[in-house]
Amino acid sequence: MRHQNRSKPLMALLALVFCGAVAAQQPRGDSPPPPGNFTILSTERGFAGKVVKGAPYSATAVTESVQILADGNRIDHKNTAAIYRDSEGRTRREETINAIGPWASDAGPHQIIFISDPVAGINYVLDPAARTARKMVDRSPGNPGAGPEGSVPPPRHWPNGDPGRMQNGSDNANGTGVKNITTESLGKQTLAGIEADGTRTTITIAAGAIGNELPVRIVDEKWISADMQVVVMSRHSDPLQGETTYQLSNIIRGEQSRSLFDVPSGYTVTDGSSRFMSHKRPGND
């Protein structure tokens, strides 16, 4: 009972993050991926709620983040998830969530299953241990959207403002550009048996823009399968947060069982839509 009670705030947090991921708009190029287990929350769903039909598959997704501290200490997080997508664009992701701050459970890692069903317009977060499912209506404004599947990161909180705004002079006293973005093609490469097109985007923050003595370079590398509309591999390098890599393996193309995208019998289903959707900021009409 104690374990189930302590899992409730964790489930609420995961539902909130899941809703934010699938409802997010086109990601900002200067944003880092979220830490730990949330890095690939939306890689199966895609940019702006993109629904991919006619390309079913299953795969293993591994996300690893490494941060080297100033004293040489190393922080390493690795997460493995099983992902599935059917020909109608439904997705399922099974993973084990490690302790998350005050939501850590005495029972240790917690298995969570995320299901997105764009056909029914419903998302679920399943807790197999408690046999509960949190149901959320999918109100993604861009569903279906455009663009290949890939991670949808949250906004970065820069210590001295957003360099994206400073480039336009609003946060920069002299009005000069402080952020330079370059994108280059890396050609084609076969990864995990899948042909993918690579791109590398480099963001250079000018010296002094965020209190930095030297320029800061943030590099994003992505390898996208045009056929499957999925990110096969990505690497994000940020001197402020370290390096995060994401890669698919054990890719098996083919239709997935319909039962994977349904809530199993015997689960208690609760409605979480009203808590996490249609949030209005103060002052906005």
KESEKE-905647 format. One record per atom (N, C-alpha, C, O): x, y, z; residue in one letter. Coordinates in steps of 0.001 Angstrom, whole numbers, padded with zeros to 6 digits, always signed. Layout:
# residues N
XYZA/...
# end
This chain:
# residues 285
+000826-001205+000000M/+000000+000000+000000M/+000859+001253+000000M/+000566+002214-000712M/+001931+001242+000808R/+002792+002412+000869R/+003445+002666-000482R/+003599+003810-000909R/+003834+001561-001156H/+004460+001709-002462H/+003487+002330-003458H/+003875+003201-004237H/+002219+001890-003443Q/+001246+002429-004364Q/+000963+003887-004071Q/+000814+004680-005000Q/+000885+004260-002806N/+000629+005644-002453N/+001754+006559-002915N/+001504+007666-003391N/+003007+006089-002774R/+004130+006928-003168R/+004288+006988-004670R/+004944+007890-005190R/+003689+006030-005381S/+003798+006042-006842S/+002823+007028-007466S/+002991+007390-008631S/+001807+007475-006729K/+000806+008377-007306K/+001407+009694-007782K/+001144+010084-008920K/+002216+010417-006960P/+002799+011650-007479P/+003746+011404-008633P/+003859+012252-009518P/+004436+010263-008653L/+005310+009935-009766L/+004501+009769-011040L/+004884+010277-012094L/+003365+009048-010945M/+002507+008856-012105M/+001955+010183-012600M/+001849+010400-013807M/+001603+011072-011676A/+001089+012381-012068A/+002151+013180-012808A/+001863+013833-013811A/+003382+013124-012307L/+004489+013830-012961L/+004730+013271-014356L/+004905+014030-015309L/+004738+011948-014480L/+004976+011328-015778L/+003864+011656-016756L/+004122+011873-017940L/+002632+011693-016273A/+001515+012049-017146A/+001662+013472-017649A/+001383+013752-018815A/+002095+014370-016782L/+002300+015766-017163L/+003370+015879-018233L/+003181+016569-019235L/+004498+015200-018026V/+005588+015251-018996V/+005169+014623-020315V/+005500+015140-021382V/+004439+013504-020251F/+003989+012819-021450F/+003062+013717-022264F/+003200+013808-023484F/+002117+014381-021594C/+001203+015284-022295C/+001973+016427-022942C/+001705+016795-024086C/+002939+016993-022202G/+003729+018087-022762G/+004520+017652-023963G/+004704+018423-024904G/+004992+016421-023943A/+005807+015930-025055A/+004982+015754-026315A/+005392+016204-027385A/+003830+015109-026213V/+003052+014836-027411V/+002321+016064-027915V/+001891+016090-029068V/+002166+017097-027069A/+001461+018296-027512A/+002401+019411-027919A/+001950+020469-028357A/+003707+019194-027781A/+004672+020252-028048A/+004696+020637-029512A/+004419+019824-030393A/+005035+021901-029755Q/+005180+022379-031112Q/+006602+022106-031599Q/+007386+021458-030906Q/+006934+022608-032801Q/+008262+022377-033368Q/+009335+022736-032345Q/+009308+023845-031811Q/+010278+021840-032049P/+011258+022081-031005P/+012234+023184-031362P/+012519+023419-032536P/+012738+023851-030354R/+013721+024911-030531R/+015088+024300-030686R/+015461+023378-029961R/+015838+024828-031647G/+017147+024264-031934G/+018151+024468-030827G/+019127+023721-030748G/+017948+025463-029957D/+018943+025712-028915D/+018531+025093-027594D/+019075+025453-026550D/+017580+024167-027618S/+017133+023542-026382S/+017791+022195-026194S/+017952+021447-027158S/+018179+021869-024961P/+018775+020565-024699P/+017693+019522-024493P/+016556+019882-024190P/+018005+018245-024645P/+017025+017219-024318P/+016836+017158-022821P/+017763+017469-022074P/+015649+016763-022356P/+015439+016664-020918P/+016324+015579-020322P/+016755+014671-021032P/+016597+015666-019029P/+017521+014732-018415P/+016945+013346-018212P/+015730+013150-018203P/+017853+012381-018047G/+017485+011044-017604G/+016468+010356-018475G/+016587+010310-019699G/+015446+009812-017799N/+014487+008944-018475N/+013538+009679-019399N/+012856+009033-020195N/+013461+011009-019331F/+012487+011734-020133F/+013015+012109-021514F/+012298+012720-022307F/+014261+011748-021807T/+014875+012190-023048T/+014105+011750-024275T/+014014+012510-025239T/+013540+010534-024274I/+012887+010043-025480I/+011389+009888-025302I/+010766+009039-025940I/+010811+010711-024432L/+009376+010584-024194L/+008564+010682-025472L/+007519+010043-025590L/+009029+011477-026439S/+008215+011704-027624S/+008889+011278-028910S/+008442+011674-029986S/+009934+010497-028842T/+010611+010115-030068T/+009761+009238-030957T/+009950+009239-032174T/+008815+008478-030383E/+007985+007637-031209E/+006845+008434-031851E/+006289+008021-032868E/+006503+009576-031252R/+005357+010353-031728R/+005783+011429-032719R/+005189+011563-033789R/+006821+012200-032362G/+007397+013099-033348G/+007106+014562-033138G/+006440+014942-032175G/+007614+015399-034056F/+007451+016825-033990F/+005985+017199-034156F/+005299+016693-035043F/+005518+018084-033299A/+004172+018651-033394A/+003097+017587-033485A/+002121+017753-034217A/+003265+016474-032737G/+002251+015445-032723G/+002154+014666-034011G/+001087+014143-034333G/+003235+014574-034756K/+003229+013867-036030K/+002789+012423-035853K/+003323+011702-035010K/+001807+012002-036654V/+001356+010619-036669V/+001897+009955-037930V/+001622+010403-039043V/+002660+008895-037751V/+003264+008193-038887V/+002484+006914-039149V/+002406+006033-038292V/+001908+006822-040341K/+001139+005640-040709K/+001887+004826-041760K/+002701+005357-042515K/+001594+003528-041791G/+002147+002669-042819G/+003594+002280-042632G/+004217+001785-043572G/+004160+002489-041441A/+005554+002124-041181A/+005679+001490-039801A/+006371+002030-038938A/+005028+000365-039581P/+005071-000274-038253P/+006420-000908-037967P/+007111-001367-038877P/+006789-000930-036689Y/+008064-001542-036294Y/+008100-001722-034788Y/+007264-001193-034056Y/+009091-002483-034346S/+009438-002557-032928S/+010947-002373-032827S/+011674-002676-033773S/+011414-001885-031699A/+012845-001633-031547A/+013192-001440-030085A/+012319-001284-029231A/+014480-001456-029819T/+015004-001105-028508T/+015652+000269-028614T/+016455+000509-029515T/+015308+001168-027700A/+015871+002512-027697A/+016739+002691-026452A/+016283+002474-025329A/+017975+003083-026660V/+018907+003296-025546V/+019289+004772-025501V/+019745+005335-026496V/+019101+005382-024355T/+019485+006770-024141T/+020529+006825-023036T/+020333+006255-021962T/+021623+007502-023293E/+022678+007627-022287E/+023130+009080-022204E/+023417+009711-023221E/+023190+009595-020996S/+023681+010951-020776S/+024896+010907-019862S/+024915+010204-018852S/+025899+011671-020240V/+027148+011720-019484V/+027490+013180-019206V/+027518+014008-020116V/+027748+013478-017946Q/+028136+014828-017552Q/+029427+014756-016744Q/+029512+014020-015760Q/+030422+015517-017160I/+031703+015583-016456I/+031733+016866-015639I/+031631+017959-016195I/+031873+016741-014323L/+031901+017902-013440L/+033273+018554-013422L/+034256+017979-013889L/+033322+019758-012880A/+034568+020523-012871A/+035677+019816-012096A/+036856+019994-012404A/+035311+019018-011095D/+036313+018310-010303D/+036708+016971-010925D/+037460+016201-010327D/+036193+016695-012135G/+036521+015447-012801G/+035539+014325-012531G/+035616+013263-013149G/+034616+014558-011610N/+033611+013541-011314N/+032709+013329-012529N/+032509+014245-013328N/+032169+012124-012665R/+031379+011766-013841R/+029993+011281-013405R/+029864+010437-012518R/+028966+011832-014045I/+027595+011413-013806I/+027088+010749-015076I/+027061+011366-016140I/+026687+009494-014962D/+026290+008710-016133D/+024908+008106-015890D/+024699+007404-014901D/+023968+008378-016791H/+022628+007802-016721H/+022353+007055-018017H/+022590+007579-019105H/+021856+005836-017898K/+021527+005035-019076K/+020131+004453-018913K/+019774+003934-017856K/+019352+004553-019984N/+017974+004086-019951N/+017680+003280-021209N/+018035+003690-022314N/+017033+002137-021040T/+016655+001293-022173T/+015148+001149-022205T/+014518+000903-021176T/+014567+001303-023387A/+013118+001199-023540A/+012782+000327-024742A/+013522+000290-025725A/+011657-000374-024649A/+011123-001130-025777A/+010018-000296-026406A/+009103+000146-025710A/+010092-000075-027719I/+009105+000767-028383I/+008436-000004-029521I/+009033-000880-030146I/+007172+000356-029764Y/+006374-000310-030782Y/+005529+000735-031504Y/+005080+001709-030900Y/+005316+000523-032803R/+004405+001381-033561R/+003654+000523-034573R/+004255-000310-035250R/+002336+000725-034677D/+001574-000056-035643D/+001339+000764-036911D/+001777+001910-037007D/+000648+000170-037879S/+000471+000826-039178S/-000470+002019-039115S/-000509+002815-040054S/-001232+002165-038029E/-002123+003308-037871E/-001479+004444-037087E/-002110+005478-036870E/-000246+004267-036664G/+000456+005326-035952G/+000354+005244-034445G/+000847+006134-033752G/-000273+004198-033912R/-000291+004027-032457R/+001110+003677-031984R/+001843+002983-032689R/+001492+004143-030812T/+002813+003848-030273T/+002720+003368-028833T/+001796+003716-028097T/+003692+002568-028457R/+003807+002060-027089R/+005278+002085-026712R/+006137+001715-027512R/+005567+002522-025488R/+006940+002512-024990R/+006952+001991-023570R/+006242+002495-022699R/+007764+000979-023349E/+007899+000362-022031E/+009292+000678-021505E/+010288+000413-022178E/+009362+001242-020306E/+010664+001534-019727E/+010600+001511-018216E/+009525+001521-017617E/+011764+001481-017622T/+011877+001498-016167T/+012370+002867-015742T/+013447+003306-016145T/+011568+003539-014919I/+011895+004876-014432I/+012667+004750-013127I/+012198+004107-012188I/+013841+005355-013063N/+014618+005353-011827N/+014090+006409-010868N/+013158+007145-011191N/+014686+006475-009699A/+014262+007442-008683A/+014322+008857-009233A/+015291+009230-009894A/+013277+009655-008959I/+013211+011038-009431I/+012978+011938-008225I/+011834+012191-007848I/+014042+012413-007627G/+013956+013358-006523G/+012986+012920-005451G/+013070+011788-004974G/+012039+013809-005049P/+011106+013481-003971P/+010108+012402-004350P/+009394+011880-003494P/+010058+012062-005663W/+009125+011010-006085W/+009786+009636-006067W/+009203+008665-006550W/+010993+009543-005519A/+011674+008250-005464A/+010874+007268-004619A/+010295+007630-003595A/+010857+006037-005065S/+010107+005009-004350S/+011057+004112-003569S/+012158+003808-004029S/+010622+003690-002376D/+011428+002774-001580D/+011626+001448-002307D/+012584+000721-002044D/+010710+001142-003222A/+010777-000127-003938A/+011778-000096-005087A/+011980-001111-005754A/+012408+001051-005329G/+013414+001143-006385G/+012810+001539-007709G/+011778+002209-007738G/+013432+001138-008816P/+012959+001512-010160P/+011514+001095-010375P/+011039+000108-009813P/+010828+001874-011207H/+009396+001692-011413H/+009134+001508-012904H/+009528+002356-013706H/+008474+000412-013290Q/+008160+000200-014697Q/+006945+001026-015085Q/+005936+001039-014380Q/+007056+001721-016226I/+005991+002562-016732I/+005788+002241-018212I/+006750+001973-018932I/+004541+002270-018659I/+004216+002041-020066I/+003449+003255-020586I/+002458+003675-019987I/+003912+003814-021704F/+003253+004954-022334F/+002598+004474-023630F/+003249+003837-024458F/+001327+004777-023800I/+000603+004413-025013I/-000017+005671-025610I/-000687+006441-024921I/+000217+005863-026895S/-000399+006972-027616S/-001254+006387-028733S/-000746+005674-029598S/-002543+006686-028716D/-003478+006170-029713D/-004115+007344-030454D/-005162+007839-030037D/-003491+007799-031555P/-004050+008933-032299P/-005351+008596-033009P/-006103+009502-033368P/-005636+007311-033221V/-006887+006910-033859V/-008063+007247-032948V/-009071+007799-033389V/-007913+006903-031663A/-008955+007204-030684A/-008787+008579-030063A/-009692+009073-029390A/-007613+009212-030286G/-007353+010514-029681G/-007115+010433-028192G/-007480+011345-027449G/-006494+009330-027741I/-006295+009092-026312I/-004834+008719-026048I/-004214+008020-026849I/-004287+009188-024922N/-002981+008770-024429N/-003165+008110-023068N/-004063+008464-022305N/-002294+007140-022779Y/-002353+006452-021490Y/-000955+006374-020879Y/+000044+006240-021585Y/-000911+006463-019543V/+000291+006147-018782V/-000090+005001-017851V/-000929+005163-016964V/+000537+003831-018060L/+000185+002627-017309L/+001220+002329-016228L/+002425+002442-016452L/+000732+001949-015068D/+001565+001498-013957D/+001263+000017-013733D/+000286-000307-013058D/+002081-000896-014285P/+001801-002329-014169P/+001788-002824-012725P/+001023-003730-012396P/+002627-002242-011852A/+002686-002702-010467A/+001378-002439-009737A/+000891-003295-008998A/+000810-001257-009943A/-000447-000898-009287A/-001661-001259-010136A/-002797-001155-009674A/-001423-001685-011381R/-002480-002003-012337R/-003447-000835-012481R/-004663-000979-012357R/-002856+000332-012749T/-003642+001540-012972T/-003231+002164-014293T/-002120+001946-014776T/-004136+002943-014876A/-003867+003644-016129A/-004428+005046-016038A/-005592+005234-015682A/-003601+006033-016359R/-004069+007415-016396R/-004401+007763-017851R/-003541+007692-018729R/-005630+008131-018086K/-006129+008402-019437K/-006169+009893-019704K/-006646+010670-018877K/-005662+010292-020874M/-005632+011709-021234M/-006093+011894-022665M/-005612+011213-023570M/-007025+012814-022873V/-007487+013122-024222V/-006381+013876-024951V/-005798+014815-024410V/-006097+013455-026190D/-005045+014085-026984D/-005614+015303-027696D/-006392+015181-028642D/-005209+016491-027222R/-005665+017737-027835R/-004508+018459-028504R/-004471+019689-028535R/-003567+017697-029038S/-002405+018294-029693S/-002861+019194-030829S/-003586+018737-031713S/-002453+020473-030834P/-002913+021411-031865P/-002422+021056-033254P/-003057+021426-034242P/-001299+020343-033353G/-000750+020027-034665G/-000935+018587-035048G/-000095+018042-035764G/-001992+017939-034607N/-002154+016504-034824N/-003140+016242-035966N/-004318+016576-035836N/-002683+015643-037099P/-001303+015284-037380P/-000493+016487-037838P/-001017+017398-038479P/+000783+016478-037504G/+001660+017573-037861G/+002544+017203-039022G/+002195+016354-039841G/+003702+017851-039089A/+004629+017584-040179A/+006021+017403-039627A/+006355+017917-038560A/+006813+016681-040348G/+008204+016471-039956G/+008430+015093-039403G/+007483+014433-038976G/+009687+014635-039401P/+010002+013293-038939P/+009907+013170-037434P/+009940+014165-036710P/+009791+011947-036977E/+009751+011721-035539E/+011085+012075-034913E/+012137+011866-035517E/+011042+012607-033710G/+012267+012950-032999G/+011941+013532-031655G/+010776+013814-031376G/+012940+013724-030802S/+012688+014191-029453S/+012163+015613-029451S/+012529+016422-030303S/+011293+015916-028480V/+010740+017245-028316V/+011213+017787-026979V/+010617+017467-025951V/+012274+018606-026956P/+012833+019059-025699P/+012092+020254-025121P/+011430+020983-025860P/+012191+020469-023810P/+011576+021629-023179P/+012449+022857-023370P/+013594+022733-023805P/+011925+024061-023049P/+012731+025262-023198P/+013938+025256-022268P/+013879+024706-021169P/+015019+025861-022707R/+016196+026028-021847R/+016021+027282-021011R/+015480+028284-021480R/+016478+027219-019779H/+016463+028396-018907H/+017893+028908-018798H/+018682+028415-017991H/+018217+029902-019617W/+019570+030466-019600W/+019718+031410-018410W/+018758+032087-018041W/+020903+031464-017805P/+021099+032293-016613P/+020904+033776-016870P/+020477+034499-015971P/+021207+034250-018077N/+021080+035679-018366N/+020141+035935-019538N/+020370+036842-020339N/+019082+035130-019635G/+018134+035339-020710G/+018315+034339-021833G/+019255+033545-021830G/+017407+034384-022793D/+017395+033457-023915D/+018220+034018-025063D/+017898+035092-025570D/+019283+033323-025495P/+020089+033825-026605P/+019277+033996-027876P/+019635+034815-028723P/+018191+033246-028034G/+017350+033405-029208G/+016729+034791-029253G/+016615+035393-030321G/+016325+035299-028086R/+015780+036654-028041R/+016897+037677-028119R/+016726+038738-028718R/+018035+037372-027523M/+019130+038323-027546M/+019634+038557-028958M/+020153+039629-029267M/+019480+037550-029822Q/+019918+037708-031197Q/+019153+038841-031866Q/+019680+039512-032754Q/+017911+039055-031439N/+017109+040124-031993N/+017277+041430-031234N/+016627+042428-031548N/+018154+041420-030229G/+018490+042653-029534G/+017645+042935-028310G/+017948+043880-027580G/+016584+042153-028042S/+015695+042480-026941S/+016341+042266-025585S/+015973+042917-024607S/+017327+041334-025521D/+018006+041086-024262D/+019476+041463-024335D/+020268+041073-023478D/+019835+042217-025353N/+021232+042564-025559N/+021337+044071-025698N/+020735+044655-026599N/+022093+044703-024817A/+022140+046161-024762A/+022575+046785-026081A/+022023+047809-026485A/+023557+046189-026764N/+024050+046813-027996N/+023328+046297-029241N/+023614+046744-030351N/+022391+045356-029063G/+021567+044922-030172G/+022274+044060-031195G/+021693+043784-032245G/+023488+043622-030950T/+024205+042803-031919T/+023836+041349-031752T/+023407+040928-030677T/+024005+040568-032827G/+023697+039151-032753G/+024684+038428-031849G/+025886+038684-031909G/+024180+037522-031010V/+025047+036797-030086V/+024970+035297-030312V/+025680+034532-029658V/+024101+034865-031246K/+023938+033441-031491K/+024078+033153-032976K/+023397+033759-033803K/+024963+032228-033305N/+025161+031845-034690N/+024797+030372-034852N/+025296+029522-034114N/+023930+030070-035816I/+023468+028700-036042I/+023886+028248-037431I/+023613+028929-038419I/+024541+027110-037506T/+024917+026534-038788T/+024438+025085-038847T/+024478+024364-037851T/+023989+024677-040022T/+023528+023304-040229T/+024227+022718-041448T/+024306+023359-042496T/+024732+021502-041305E/+025429+020845-042406E/+024908+019426-042580E/+024495+018772-041622E/+024939+018970-043821S/+024521+017607-044118S/+025680+016650-043877S/+026829+016953-044197S/+025367+015500-043313L/+026380+014473-043058L/+026235+013299-044036L/+026921+012285-043910L/+025334+013455-045009G/+025146+012402-045990G/+024303+011259-045461G/+023522+011430-044525G/+024465+010092-046065K/+023699+008914-045671K/+024580+007905-044951K/+025783+007817-045198K/+023962+007150-044060Q/+024676+006120-043316Q/+023680+005035-042915Q/+022517+005325-042639Q/+024139+003790-042885T/+023281+002692-042443T/+023527+002425-040968T/+024639+002092-040559T/+022465+002577-040173L/+022537+002375-038730L/+021481+001348-038334L/+020306+001496-038668L/+021903+000312-037627A/+020995-000760-037195A/+020227-001334-038376A/+019069-001729-038238A/+020877-001379-039544G/+020259-001945-040725G/+019311-001013-041451G/+018650-001425-042404G/+019232+000250-041011I/+018324+001231-041598I/+019120+002378-042202I/+020011+002922-041550I/+018812+002753-043441E/+019486+003897-044058E/+018926+005192-043483E/+017711+005376-043405E/+019817+006079-043086A/+019396+007332-042457A/+020191+008499-043017A/+021345+008343-043416A/+019567+009665-043043D/+020212+010903-043472D/+020641+011683-042240D/+019864+011864-041303D/+021891+012144-042254G/+022416+012840-041086G/+022545+014333-041281G/+022856+014801-042376G/+022307+015075-040224T/+022535+016519-040201T/+023190+016891-038883T/+022973+016242-037860T/+023981+017926-038921R/+024613+018434-037702R/+024321+019925-037602R/+024630+020694-038513R/+023726+020319-036492T/+023439+021725-036235T/+024312+022197-035087T/+024336+021593-034015T/+025029+023285-035327T/+025920+023843-034305T/+025449+025238-033937T/+025306+026110-034795T/+025214+025431-032672I/+024831+026745-032151I/+026008+027304-031375I/+026494+026678-030432I/+026462+028473-031768T/+027575+029130-031077T/+027064+030366-030356T/+026585+031310-030985T/+027167+030357-029045I/+026779+031510-028221I/+028005+032382-028007I/+029022+031925-027484I/+027903+033609-028405A/+029054+034508-028351A/+029531+034726-026919A/+028754+034634-025969A/+030813+035013-026786A/+031398+035303-025474A/+030660+036469-024821A/+030399+037490-025457A/+030330+036299-023543G/+029660+037351-022790G/+028148+037322-022857G/+027489+038037-022102G/+027572+036504-023751A/+026119+036508-023921A/+025400+035995-022684A/+024326+036492-022346A/+025974+035011-022005I/+025344+034453-020809I/+026330+034461-019645I/+026260+033631-018739I/+027252+035425-019695G/+028279+035510-018662G/+029463+034612-018947G/+030311+034416-018076G/+029538+034066-020143N/+030615+033147-020518N/+031841+033902-021017N/+031728+034860-021782N/+033015+033456-020573E/+034267+034107-020987E/+034598+033799-022440E/+035082+034665-023169E/+034336+032554-022863L/+034612+032127-024231L/+033302+031713-024912L/+032305+031481-024228L/+033290+031618-026244P/+032087+031163-026937P/+031675+029762-026477P/+032523+028934-026144P/+030379+029510-026464V/+029822+028210-026089V/+029264+027555-027348V/+028475+028162-028072V/+029674+026319-027605R/+029211+025595-028787R/+028320+024429-028366R/+028728+023570-027584R/+027106+024414-028894I/+026150+023340-028646I/+025935+022613-029967I/+025589+023234-030972I/+026136+021311-029968V/+026084+020548-031212V/+024994+019480-031138V/+024934+018697-030190V/+024138+019467-032152D/+023102+018449-032287D/+023329+017679-033581D/+023419+018271-034656D/+023419+016365-033471E/+023578+015504-034647E/+022401+014537-034678E/+022095+013886-033679E/+021742+014449-035833K/+020589+013560-035962K/+020690+012745-037234K/+021090+013247-038285K/+020315+011461-037121W/+020246+010562-038258W/+018811+010071-038358W/+018337+009320-037506W/+018118+010512-039427I/+016688+010263-039577I/+016423+009349-040766I/+016952+009561-041857I/+015608+008343-040545S/+015174+007462-041630S/+013983+008101-042317S/+012918+008244-041717S/+014157+008488-043577A/+013059+009091-044322A/+011959+008076-044575A/+010783+008435-044634A/+012329+006824-044723D/+011365+005763-044986D/+010486+005491-043771D/+009265+005392-043894D/+011105+005368-042597M/+010370+005056-041377M/+009885+006300-040638M/+009042+006202-039746M/+010426+007497-041014Q/+010092+008734-040316Q/+010373+008605-038825Q/+009498+008815-037985Q/+011608+008257-038525V/+012012+008078-037135V/+013479+008439-036985V/+014268+008239-037908V/+013847+008968-035830V/+015251+009240-035526V/+015905+007928-035128V/+015529+007320-034126V/+016885+007492-035912V/+017582+006247-035632V/+018690+006478-034613V/+018954+005632-033758V/+019338+007645-034720M/+020392+007975-033758M/+020498+009488-033637M/+020349+010209-034624M/+020755+009961-032433S/+020983+011387-032228S/+022020+011570-031132S/+022181+010730-030246S/+022719+012697-031220R/+023727+013030-030207R/+023624+014525-029916R/+023640+015349-030831R/+023519+014861-028642H/+023424+016261-028227H/+024585+016558-027281H/+024711+015937-026226H/+025422+017504-027664S/+026584+017866-026852S/+026474+019319-026406S/+026405+020233-027229S/+026460+019516-025098D/+026302+020844-024511D/+027286+020954-023353D/+027187+020183-022399D/+028229+021887-023408P/+029210+021987-022324P/+028588+022303-020970P/+029216+022067-019938P/+027368+022832-020952L/+026704+023131-019692L/+026021+021908-019096L/+025812+021842-017885L/+025667+020927-019949Q/+024913+019776-019451Q/+025533+018436-019809Q/+025051+017401-019349Q/+026568+018422-020602G/+027193+017166-020966G/+026702+016659-022312G/+026244+017436-023150G/+026801+015356-022513E/+026429+014754-023796E/+025353+013703-023605E/+025424+012886-022687E/+024352+013731-024480T/+023285+012747-024463T/+023192+012084-025826T/+023143+012763-026852T/+023168+010764-025836T/+023030+010021-027082T/+021782+009157-027021T/+021384+008682-025957T/+021178+008964-028177Y/+019965+008154-028308Y/+020133+007282-029541Y/+020517+007781-030599Y/+019851+005978-029425Q/+020026+005107-030572Q/+019045+003948-030538Q/+018777+003350-029496Q/+018517+003653-031729L/+017660+002489-031882L/+018494+001272-032251L/+019508+001391-032940L/+018065+000104-031792S/+018689-001158-032161S/+017598-002230-032202S/+016461-001987-031798S/+017953-003406-032691N/+016991-004515-032783N/+015714-004094-033497N/+014612-004450-033079N/+015869-003331-034581I/+014709-002849-035325I/+014094-003988-036136I/+014767-004623-036948I/+012807-004236-035902I/+012070-005256-036645I/+010860-004578-037279I/+009970-004097-036578I/+010834-004543-038593R/+009734-003895-039296R/+008600-004893-039519R/+008832-006046-039882R/+007388-004435-039298G/+006229-005306-039455G/+005119-004896-038513G/+005352-004184-037535G/+003913-005345-038808E/+002753-004971-038008E/+002870-005486-036575E/+003389-006574-036323E/+002371-004667-035644Q/+002401-005000-034224Q/+001013-005406-033750Q/+000008-004960-034306Q/+000956-006243-032734S/-000318-006721-032203S/-001161-005562-031688S/-000666-004689-030975S/-002425-005562-032052R/-003342-004496-031625R/-003431-004425-030105R/-003631-003342-029556R/-003290-005541-029421S/-003431-005570-027966S/-002360-004750-027257S/-002553-004350-026109S/-001232-004494-027921L/-000169-003698-027303L/-000619-002274-027002L/-000052-001612-026133L/-001630-001804-027712F/-002032-000403-027605F/-003367-000240-026871F/-003997+000817-026925F/-003783-001306-026186D/-004988-001258-025356D/-004610-001385-023884D/-003586-001978-023546D/-005441-000826-023019V/-005251-001000-021572V/-005674-002423-021221V/-006787-002826-021557V/-004817-003192-020553P/-005162-004577-020206P/-006376-004633-019289P/-006648-003692-018543P/-007092-005728-019349S/-008247-005909-018468S/-007765-005996-017019S/-006675-006498-016744S/-008588-005503-016108G/-008239-005530-014694G/-007551-004270-014216G/-007293-004127-013021G/-007240-003331-015140Y/-006618-002066-014752Y/-007690-001065-014333Y/-008784-001041-014898Y/-007368-000241-013341T/-008241+000861-012946T/-007849+002086-013761T/-006706+002538-013687T/-008785+002627-014536V/-008508+003759-015411V/-009025+005042-014768V/-010193+005126-014387V/-008155+006034-014651T/-008541+007343-014126T/-008356+008385-015209T/-007495+008247-016077T/-009165+009425-015153D/-009115+010489-016153D/-008165+011575-015680D/-008412+012218-014660D/-007075+011783-016420G/-006121+012820-016044G/-006132+013998-016982G/-005274+014873-016871G/-007098+014053-017926S/-007098+015086-018959S/-007264+016480-018386S/-006549+017402-018779S/-008205+016644-017456S/-008531+017981-016968S/-007383+018612-016212S/-007311+019837-016114S/-006472+017793-015669R/-005380+018344-014875R/-004231+018834-015738R/-003503+019745-015343R/-004060+018236-016917F/-002824+018471-017640F/-002998+019126-019000F/-002000+019451-019644F/-004225+019330-019462M/-004421+019885-020785M/-005053+021266-020690M/-005643+021629-019672M/-004918+022021-021762S/-005554+023331-021905S/-005191+024280-020782S/-006055+024987-020264S/-003925+024304-020398H/-003477+025231-019353H/-003340+026633-019939H/-002736+026808-020997H/-003896+027623-019262K/-003822+028995-019732K/-002903+029796-018820K/-003042+029767-017597K/-001970+030505-019425R/-001075+031347-018631R/-001791+032619-018202R/-002660+033121-018915R/-001421+033141-017026P/-002046+034381-016554P/-001817+035503-017564P/-000708+035694-018063P/-002890+036239-017854G/-002751+037366-018748G/-002994+037037-020193G/-003060+037942-021024G/-003133+035735-020533N/-003398+035341-021917N/-004887+035137-022131N/-005568+034589-021265N/-005395+035572-023268D/-006803+035374-023582D/-007009+034026-024248D/-008137+033673-024591D/
# end
